Amino acid sequence: MIPPRQIRMDTLVTTKRELALDALLAEDSTFYGDLFPHAVQWHGELYLEDGLHRALRAALQQRNVIHVRVLDLDALMPAEPAGQG
């Protein structure tokens, strides 16, 4: 339901500490899943929730942007008063 949009690679914050090299090198790594990485926007930051391997492949191809599905929680959640949260 969320259409992909172009995101600059240098604006994504990764959430995983480890990378599975076999998944990175697999040609069919997106066969069972979404073609686009998933990110969550929270307090102005874009957190890469799923798709680290696809983002790394794009970076290795020297691409500066990638198509990502972004769930914008900033738009869904009401703004909190300063000093809370």
C-alpha positions as CSV (number, residue, x, y, z in Angstrom):
1,M,0.0,0.0,0.0
2,I,3.0,2.3,0.5
3,P,4.5,3.3,-2.9
4,P,8.3,3.4,-3.1
5,R,10.1,6.7,-3.3
6,Q,13.6,7.7,-4.0
7,I,15.8,8.2,-0.9
8,R,19.4,9.3,-0.8
9,M,21.5,6.5,0.6
10,D,23.4,8.8,3.0
11,T,20.1,9.6,4.8
12,L,19.3,6.0,5.8
13,V,20.2,4.8,9.3
14,T,20.7,1.1,9.5
15,T,19.2,-0.9,12.4
16,K,21.0,-4.2,11.9
17,R,24.4,-5.0,13.4
18,E,25.3,-7.9,11.2
19,L,25.1,-8.7,7.5
20,A,24.6,-12.2,6.1
21,L,27.0,-12.5,3.3
22,D,25.1,-15.4,1.7
23,A,22.0,-13.2,1.5
24,L,24.0,-10.4,-0.1
25,L,25.4,-12.6,-2.8
26,A,22.2,-14.6,-3.5
27,E,20.7,-13.8,-6.9
28,D,17.2,-14.7,-5.7
29,S,17.3,-12.8,-2.5
30,T,14.2,-10.8,-3.3
31,F,12.3,-13.6,-4.9
32,Y,10.1,-14.2,-1.8
33,G,10.0,-10.7,-0.5
34,D,9.4,-7.1,-1.6
35,L,11.6,-5.7,-4.3
36,F,12.0,-2.5,-2.2
37,P,13.6,-1.9,1.2
38,H,11.4,-0.7,4.0
39,A,12.2,2.3,6.2
40,V,10.4,4.1,9.0
41,Q,10.6,7.8,9.4
42,W,10.7,8.8,13.1
43,H,11.6,12.2,14.4
44,G,13.0,13.2,11.0
45,E,15.3,10.2,10.7
46,L,14.9,7.4,8.2
47,Y,15.6,4.0,9.8
48,L,16.1,1.1,7.4
49,E,13.9,-1.5,8.8
50,D,14.3,-4.2,6.1
51,G,16.4,-4.3,3.0
52,L,19.9,-3.8,4.2
53,H,21.2,-6.3,1.7
54,R,19.5,-4.5,-1.2
55,A,20.8,-1.1,0.0
56,L,24.3,-2.5,0.2
57,R,24.1,-3.9,-3.3
58,A,23.0,-0.5,-4.5
59,A,25.9,1.2,-2.7
60,L,28.3,-1.4,-4.2
61,Q,27.0,-0.3,-7.6
62,Q,27.8,3.3,-6.6
63,R,24.2,4.4,-6.6
64,N,23.4,7.5,-4.5
65,V,19.7,6.9,-4.3
66,I,17.5,3.8,-3.8
67,H,13.7,3.3,-4.0
68,V,12.4,2.6,-0.5
69,R,8.9,2.2,0.9
70,V,8.7,4.6,3.8
71,L,6.3,4.4,6.7
72,D,6.2,8.0,7.9
73,L,5.4,7.8,11.6
74,D,6.0,11.6,12.0
75,A,2.9,12.2,9.8
76,L,0.8,9.5,11.6
77,M,1.6,10.6,15.2
78,P,0.6,13.9,16.7
79,A,3.5,16.2,17.6
80,E,4.5,16.0,21.3
81,P,5.0,19.1,23.3
82,A,8.6,20.1,23.8
83,G,10.3,18.3,26.7
84,Q,8.2,15.2,26.4
85,G,8.8,11.9,24.6
